[in-house]
């Protein structure tokens, strides 16, 4: 429980760093945020772009990336008609797969959240690849992400059994 509380507090600290609200200096908050990437494994530039957009257009089905999770989750009945995401620049269809998954979203929520971290890694790398020239610190963020993966590899290697490795992941 203590470890979970510490991680939750670190997440709030990371959130405030992403908003530039910790030291009062954008450069210092960015440096601290990048230094924490190896511990969290979430790219700072991707998070800032996505989360700041969320704050500008909170809960807009067509603009807020933080609620656009079709075909797995829908947070508003209007999403069941399908919609175009202006953030992702693509359509989210309410097709047969979405219909089947959304009918079970209440059962799928916790299993999906158990592996949601992988999506954050993927989104970080998609953002860095697509926005490399617009990211203020692409080399530092990439190095920090690689450090995160190396730390996970070391932790997995240190565990004594395959079962312990599966539980860790």
Backbone as CSV, one residue per row, in Angstrom:
resi,resn,N_x,N_y,N_z,CA_x,CA_y,CA_z,C_x,C_y,C_z
1,UNK,0.822,-1.189,0.000,0.000,0.000,0.000,0.868,1.255,0.000
2,UNK,1.959,1.215,0.749,2.850,2.371,0.813,3.485,2.645,-0.551
3,UNK,3.866,1.578,-1.228,4.450,1.730,-2.567,3.426,2.326,-3.528
4,UNK,2.189,1.855,-3.470,1.128,2.390,-4.333,0.869,3.853,-4.066
5,UNK,0.865,4.235,-2.792,0.670,5.648,-2.437,1.826,6.502,-2.949
6,UNK,3.041,5.972,-2.865,4.202,6.715,-3.364,4.117,6.910,-4.877
7,UNK,3.728,5.853,-5.612,3.596,5.968,-7.066,2.501,6.963,-7.434
8,UNK,1.410,6.955,-6.679,0.318,7.886,-6.955,0.798,9.324,-6.751
9,UNK,1.547,9.566,-5.689,2.057,10.912,-5.432,3.064,11.326,-6.512
10,UNK,3.889,10.380,-6.959,4.850,10.685,-8.029,4.123,10.998,-9.333
11,UNK,3.005,10.337,-9.561,2.218,10.626,-10.763,1.676,12.048,-10.717
12,UNK,1.198,12.460,-9.557,0.723,13.847,-9.423,1.869,14.835,-9.599
13,UNK,3.036,14.497,-9.076,4.219,15.343,-9.249,4.572,15.448,-10.737
14,UNK,4.552,14.301,-11.437,4.813,14.304,-12.878,3.787,15.131,-13.633
15,UNK,2.537,15.036,-13.227,1.465,15.829,-13.833,1.768,17.316,-13.688
16,UNK,2.123,17.725,-12.481,2.415,19.138,-12.250,3.677,19.579,-12.983
17,UNK,4.667,18.699,-13.101,5.851,19.027,-13.903,5.464,19.252,-15.355
18,UNK,4.600,18.390,-15.868,4.160,18.517,-17.258,3.460,19.836,-17.525
19,UNK,2.789,20.344,-16.518,2.132,21.645,-16.654,3.085,22.800,-16.356
20,UNK,4.295,22.497,-15.926,5.258,23.554,-15.607,4.921,24.286,-14.325
21,UNK,4.330,23.569,-13.351,3.857,24.208,-12.120,4.644,23.827,-10.878
22,UNK,5.848,23.320,-11.025,6.594,22.894,-9.838,7.632,23.934,-9.439
23,UNK,8.535,24.260,-10.338,9.619,25.190,-9.990,9.352,26.613,-10.440
24,UNK,8.390,26.776,-11.347,8.152,28.098,-11.915,9.002,28.368,-13.145
25,UNK,9.846,27.415,-13.490,10.710,27.532,-14.668,10.399,26.386,-15.621
26,UNK,10.037,26.735,-16.860,9.740,25.704,-17.848,10.945,24.789,-18.037
27,UNK,12.129,25.357,-18.134,13.339,24.566,-18.375,13.630,23.621,-17.210
28,UNK,13.488,24.113,-15.977,13.744,23.247,-14.820,12.705,22.135,-14.715
29,UNK,11.441,22.467,-14.925,10.402,21.438,-14.871,10.604,20.407,-15.972
30,UNK,11.008,20.851,-17.144,11.264,19.929,-18.264,12.439,19.005,-17.914
31,UNK,13.498,19.564,-17.338,14.663,18.751,-16.978,14.306,17.711,-15.919
32,UNK,13.554,18.114,-14.917,13.129,17.162,-13.874,12.222,16.100,-14.485
33,UNK,11.294,16.520,-15.346,10.397,15.575,-16.004,11.141,14.554,-16.835
34,UNK,12.137,15.000,-17.587,12.932,14.065,-18.401,13.727,13.127,-17.503
35,UNK,14.230,13.652,-16.395,14.964,12.801,-15.452,14.072,11.716,-14.861
36,UNK,12.765,11.958,-14.794,11.841,10.966,-14.241,11.329,9.969,-15.277
37,UNK,11.536,10.237,-16.569,11.070,9.304,-17.608,11.598,7.886,-17.380
38,UNK,12.867,7.694,-17.010,13.315,6.311,-16.785,12.516,5.573,-15.706
39,UNK,11.918,6.308,-14.769,11.140,5.675,-13.705,9.699,5.399,-14.120
40,UNK,9.146,6.276,-14.962,7.738,6.128,-15.352,7.562,5.573,-16.757
41,UNK,8.469,5.900,-17.665,8.372,5.395,-19.022,7.312,6.068,-19.870
42,UNK,6.983,7.302,-19.530,6.007,8.051,-20.315,6.693,9.296,-20.844
43,UNK,6.669,9.473,-22.168,7.330,10.614,-22.776,6.680,11.931,-22.373
44,UNK,7.497,12.871,-21.993,6.995,14.151,-21.518,6.373,14.975,-22.636
45,UNK,6.993,15.028,-23.796,6.450,15.832,-24.899,5.109,15.291,-25.369
46,UNK,5.007,13.951,-25.495,3.719,13.364,-25.890,2.656,13.690,-24.853
47,UNK,2.991,13.497,-23.575,2.006,13.736,-22.532,1.553,15.193,-22.534
48,UNK,2.507,16.110,-22.681,2.142,17.529,-22.673,1.225,17.867,-23.846
49,UNK,1.530,17.348,-25.023,0.690,17.641,-26.197,-0.716,17.080,-26.010
50,UNK,-0.794,15.840,-25.571,-2.092,15.203,-25.396,-2.869,15.820,-24.236
51,UNK,-2.231,15.965,-23.107,-2.930,16.433,-21.916,-3.308,17.919,-22.009
52,UNK,-2.448,18.719,-22.582,-2.794,20.137,-22.741,-3.962,20.294,-23.708
53,UNK,-4.014,19.462,-24.741,-5.167,19.464,-25.638,-6.419,19.095,-24.851
54,UNK,-6.295,18.097,-23.987,-7.428,17.698,-23.134,-7.950,18.891,-22.325
55,UNK,-7.048,19.692,-21.788,-7.489,20.841,-20.989,-8.185,21.916,-21.831
56,UNK,-7.785,22.041,-23.075,-8.394,23.054,-23.945,-9.793,22.629,-24.382
57,UNK,-9.991,21.340,-24.646,-11.275,20.850,-25.179,-11.797,19.684,-24.338
58,UNK,-11.834,19.861,-23.038,-12.198,18.803,-22.104,-13.545,18.168,-22.461
59,UNK,-13.493,16.848,-22.611,-14.671,16.000,-22.855,-15.382,16.267,-24.178
60,UNK,-14.712,16.885,-25.125,-15.262,16.994,-26.476,-14.994,15.673,-27.188
61,UNK,-16.064,14.993,-27.581,-15.884,13.685,-28.218,-15.009,13.747,-29.461
62,UNK,-15.040,14.855,-30.169,-14.308,14.937,-31.430,-12.917,15.566,-31.297
63,UNK,-12.599,16.156,-30.131,-11.315,16.850,-29.990,-10.451,16.371,-28.819
64,UNK,-11.031,15.826,-27.767,-10.279,15.479,-26.556,-9.662,14.088,-26.678
65,UNK,-8.321,13.988,-26.805,-7.696,12.674,-26.966,-7.808,11.795,-25.718
66,UNK,-8.047,12.393,-24.560,-8.123,11.604,-23.330,-9.411,10.795,-23.203
67,UNK,-10.384,11.013,-24.072,-11.614,10.207,-24.008,-11.876,9.450,-25.313
68,UNK,-10.929,9.446,-26.221,-11.118,8.784,-27.518,-10.462,7.401,-27.498
69,UNK,-11.234,6.410,-27.063,-10.696,5.063,-26.910,-11.524,4.014,-27.632
70,UNK,-12.258,4.414,-28.635,-13.018,3.451,-29.427,-12.020,2.566,-30.169
71,UNK,-12.256,1.314,-30.359,-13.502,0.590,-30.162,-13.623,-0.063,-28.788
72,UNK,-12.729,0.254,-27.852,-12.718,-0.444,-26.573,-13.605,0.221,-25.525
73,UNK,-13.520,1.539,-25.427,-14.313,2.282,-24.449,-15.036,3.429,-25.130
74,UNK,-16.240,3.700,-24.672,-16.988,4.887,-25.090,-17.507,5.552,-23.818
75,UNK,-17.305,6.855,-23.717,-17.696,7.559,-22.493,-18.945,8.408,-22.669
76,UNK,-19.497,8.437,-23.871,-20.708,9.214,-24.124,-21.552,8.491,-25.171
77,UNK,-22.876,8.521,-25.027,-23.749,7.835,-25.993,-23.544,8.316,-27.429
78,UNK,-23.204,9.585,-27.614,-22.993,10.095,-28.975,-21.851,9.387,-29.687
79,UNK,-20.912,8.841,-28.937,-19.785,8.132,-29.556,-20.240,6.863,-30.260
80,UNK,-21.393,6.354,-29.872,-21.884,5.113,-30.458,-22.331,5.283,-31.903
81,UNK,-22.359,6.485,-32.390,-22.649,6.737,-33.807,-21.362,6.778,-34.626
82,UNK,-20.214,6.688,-33.943,-18.938,6.884,-34.600,-18.648,8.375,-34.655
83,UNK,-17.388,8.718,-34.832,-17.024,10.129,-34.866,-15.656,10.290,-35.510
84,UNK,-15.365,11.511,-35.909,-14.051,11.851,-36.451,-13.259,12.564,-35.373
85,UNK,-12.035,12.084,-35.123,-11.168,12.717,-34.133,-10.299,13.760,-34.810
86,UNK,-10.465,14.995,-34.414,-9.617,16.058,-34.955,-8.206,15.995,-34.378
87,UNK,-8.047,15.378,-33.211,-6.713,15.224,-32.620,-5.928,14.134,-33.352
88,UNK,-6.540,12.968,-33.521,-5.864,11.837,-34.163,-5.972,11.879,-35.686
89,UNK,-6.832,12.749,-36.178,-7.058,12.913,-37.624,-7.477,11.603,-38.292
90,UNK,-8.458,10.955,-37.656,-9.008,9.723,-38.238,-10.389,9.480,-37.665
91,UNK,-11.130,8.634,-38.348,-12.489,8.294,-37.919,-12.450,7.123,-36.940
92,UNK,-13.310,7.183,-35.952,-13.537,6.084,-35.026,-14.932,5.545,-35.355
93,UNK,-14.971,4.376,-35.948,-16.244,3.821,-36.413,-16.906,2.982,-35.327
94,UNK,-18.229,3.009,-35.319,-18.995,2.111,-34.461,-19.343,0.899,-35.313
95,UNK,-18.346,0.054,-35.514,-18.506,-1.117,-36.364,-18.806,-2.352,-35.500
96,UNK,-18.774,-3.530,-36.111,-19.106,-4.761,-35.385,-18.139,-5.007,-34.230
97,UNK,-16.854,-4.741,-34.440,-15.880,-4.934,-33.362,-16.162,-3.983,-32.203
98,UNK,-16.415,-2.712,-32.505,-16.732,-1.738,-31.457,-18.007,-2.140,-30.724
99,UNK,-18.995,-2.575,-31.459,-20.260,-2.969,-30.833,-20.037,-4.128,-29.863
100,UNK,-19.260,-5.121,-30.274,-19.000,-6.281,-29.413,-18.174,-5.893,-28.189
101,UNK,-17.142,-5.084,-28.386,-16.284,-4.688,-27.263,-16.993,-3.738,-26.306
102,UNK,-17.698,-2.769,-26.843,-18.357,-1.783,-25.986,-19.483,-2.402,-25.159
103,UNK,-20.108,-3.441,-25.673,-21.140,-4.125,-24.898,-20.544,-4.802,-23.662
104,UNK,-19.227,-4.976,-23.666,-18.535,-5.634,-22.557,-17.510,-4.724,-21.881
105,UNK,-17.573,-3.421,-22.130,-16.544,-2.528,-21.597,-16.489,-2.551,-20.070
106,UNK,-17.586,-2.799,-19.423,-17.583,-2.868,-17.965,-16.794,-4.072,-17.455
107,UNK,-16.682,-5.125,-18.256,-15.868,-6.286,-17.889,-14.429,-6.123,-18.345
108,UNK,-14.229,-5.391,-19.409,-12.901,-5.252,-19.995,-12.048,-4.172,-19.335
109,UNK,-12.673,-3.286,-18.575,-11.954,-2.128,-18.052,-10.684,-2.512,-17.272
110,UNK,-10.806,-3.334,-16.246,-9.645,-3.664,-15.418,-8.591,-4.486,-16.159
111,UNK,-8.970,-5.498,-16.945,-7.921,-6.197,-17.707,-7.173,-5.271,-18.671
112,UNK,-7.889,-4.356,-19.296,-7.229,-3.438,-20.224,-6.337,-2.460,-19.463
113,UNK,-6.800,-1.964,-18.335,-5.978,-1.043,-17.540,-4.712,-1.724,-17.031
114,UNK,-4.763,-3.047,-16.874,-3.584,-3.777,-16.417,-2.451,-3.731,-17.440
115,UNK,-2.791,-3.542,-18.706,-1.765,-3.483,-19.756,-1.744,-2.125,-20.474
116,UNK,-2.447,-1.144,-19.920,-2.551,0.165,-20.579,-1.213,0.869,-20.696
117,UNK,-0.289,0.543,-19.819,1.037,1.180,-19.868,1.700,0.978,-21.234
118,UNK,1.468,-0.172,-21.842,2.040,-0.441,-23.163,1.544,0.596,-24.171
119,UNK,0.275,0.966,-24.082,-0.265,1.992,-24.969,0.440,3.325,-24.759
120,UNK,0.764,3.654,-23.522,1.482,4.916,-23.257,2.864,4.897,-23.888
121,UNK,3.527,3.740,-23.850,4.827,3.623,-24.514,4.673,3.809,-26.022
122,UNK,3.683,3.135,-26.583,3.459,3.218,-28.026,3.144,4.659,-28.433
123,UNK,2.253,5.314,-27.681,1.896,6.698,-28.002,3.110,7.619,-27.903
124,UNK,3.962,7.377,-26.919,5.187,8.171,-26.781,6.042,8.046,-28.032
125,UNK,6.247,6.824,-28.516,7.113,6.615,-29.679,6.470,7.106,-30.973
126,UNK,5.172,6.949,-31.100,4.488,7.503,-32.276,4.661,9.011,-32.302
127,UNK,4.475,9.646,-31.154,4.608,11.105,-31.079,6.046,11.530,-31.395
128,UNK,7.013,10.881,-30.775,8.410,11.264,-31.031,8.774,11.085,-32.504
129,UNK,8.295,10.013,-33.125,8.606,9.789,-34.541,7.935,10.822,-35.435
130,UNK,6.678,11.135,-35.146,5.923,12.054,-35.994,6.266,13.516,-35.729
131,UNK,6.646,13.828,-34.504,6.872,15.224,-34.116,8.325,15.491,-33.717
132,UNK,9.244,14.686,-34.219,10.654,14.796,-33.833,11.159,16.232,-33.963
133,UNK,10.851,16.870,-35.079,11.350,18.226,-35.335,10.664,19.275,-34.468
134,UNK,9.512,18.954,-33.868,8.779,19.906,-33.032,8.937,19.628,-31.541
135,UNK,9.567,18.502,-31.203,9.776,18.137,-29.809,11.013,18.861,-29.303
136,UNK,10.938,19.543,-28.150,12.088,20.329,-27.696,13.296,19.490,-27.303
137,UNK,13.090,18.271,-26.874,14.204,17.451,-26.385,14.088,16.004,-26.875
138,UNK,14.059,15.779,-28.191,13.799,14.408,-28.670,14.893,13.411,-28.306
139,UNK,16.165,13.832,-28.348,17.244,12.894,-28.029,17.230,12.516,-26.553
140,UNK,17.004,13.497,-25.690,16.952,13.222,-24.251,15.770,12.317,-23.906
141,UNK,14.609,12.589,-24.500,13.440,11.756,-24.207,13.628,10.333,-24.724
142,UNK,14.211,10.192,-25.895,14.464,8.857,-26.438,15.453,8.107,-25.561
143,UNK,16.524,8.774,-25.143,17.504,8.136,-24.254,16.860,7.751,-22.930
144,UNK,15.997,8.605,-22.402,15.322,8.305,-21.138,14.388,7.111,-21.293
145,UNK,13.678,7.028,-22.422,12.801,5.879,-22.657,13.621,4.597,-22.772
146,UNK,14.756,4.650,-23.475,15.614,3.470,-23.587,16.152,3.055,-22.220
147,UNK,16.451,4.039,-21.377,16.893,3.737,-20.011,15.776,3.029,-19.247
148,UNK,14.547,3.473,-19.450,13.395,2.821,-18.801,13.299,1.356,-19.229
149,UNK,13.418,1.105,-20.525,13.335,-0.276,-21.012,14.498,-1.117,-20.492
150,UNK,15.690,-0.530,-20.416,16.844,-1.254,-19.878,16.615,-1.601,-18.403
151,UNK,16.035,-0.682,-17.646,15.750,-0.947,-16.234,14.744,-2.085,-16.089
152,UNK,13.732,-2.098,-16.949,12.764,-3.198,-16.910,13.468,-4.515,-17.233
153,UNK,14.330,-4.501,-18.240,15.081,-5.710,-18.593,15.949,-6.195,-17.444
154,UNK,16.624,-5.283,-16.766,17.457,-5.657,-15.617,16.605,-6.227,-14.493
155,UNK,15.470,-5.608,-14.241,14.586,-6.109,-13.184,14.075,-7.504,-13.524
156,UNK,13.697,-7.711,-14.770,13.226,-9.038,-15.182,14.337,-10.075,-15.059
157,UNK,15.539,-9.698,-15.442,16.677,-10.617,-15.370,16.992,-10.995,-13.918
158,UNK,16.769,-10.073,-13.003,17.083,-10.316,-11.600,16.063,-11.215,-10.905
159,UNK,14.880,-11.340,-11.482,13.857,-12.180,-10.844,14.200,-13.653,-11.028
160,UNK,13.941,-14.479,-10.002,14.443,-15.853,-10.008,13.704,-16.840,-10.908
161,UNK,12.405,-16.584,-11.181,11.643,-17.578,-11.942,10.865,-16.906,-13.069
162,UNK,10.466,-17.719,-14.029,9.640,-17.212,-15.122,8.299,-16.725,-14.592
163,UNK,7.761,-17.430,-13.610,6.496,-17.007,-13.012,6.597,-15.641,-12.368
164,UNK,7.700,-15.393,-11.682,7.903,-14.067,-11.064,8.019,-12.993,-12.132
165,UNK,8.625,-13.322,-13.263,8.749,-12.352,-14.359,7.394,-12.018,-14.950
166,UNK,6.531,-13.028,-15.114,5.187,-12.806,-15.648,4.401,-11.918,-14.691
167,UNK,4.470,-12.184,-13.408,3.758,-11.382,-12.422,4.281,-9.951,-12.435
168,UNK,5.598,-9.768,-12.575,6.196,-8.435,-12.605,5.683,-7.635,-13.789
169,UNK,5.636,-8.292,-14.940,5.177,-7.580,-16.141,3.698,-7.307,-16.022
